Amino acid sequence: MHVTIQRTGGFAGIPLIKSIDAASLSASEFHHLQQMIESSRFFELPASIPSKPQPDRFEYQILIEQNDRKHSVTASEQALPAELKPLVDWMMKSEWPAK
């Protein structure tokens, strides 16, 4: 499994990309990641979640490749479903190097 989150927008407009290959995670981290993906029903979400544009807000593009499935969801921070927030927060706070 591979997870990539790209954050764009914000006041400074500096993009940030966080990416993780689940093979590099410990068993407990992998289980936690898998639980967040399943509880968010990520693969059932639409590719784009519309919202009214707001200046200086972040937009997230989340891409998950798992086995033979590949899905991407794009949403602004105000339209991000509550079920996806734990995954986004976990990835953004991670120690993995940003690209």
Number of C-alpha atoms within 10 A of each C-alpha: 16 14 20 18 23 20 23 19 16 15 10 8 12 9 15 14 17 20 20 18 12 17 10 9 12 10 11 9 12 16 13 14 19 15 13 19 18 13 12 18 12 19 17 10 15 13 16 13 13 13 12 8 10 11 9 12 14 18 20 21 18 23 19 20 15 13 8 6 9 13 15 18 19 21 20 22 16 15 15 18 14 10 15 17 14 16 22 21 10 13 19 18 10 13 9 11 9 14 9
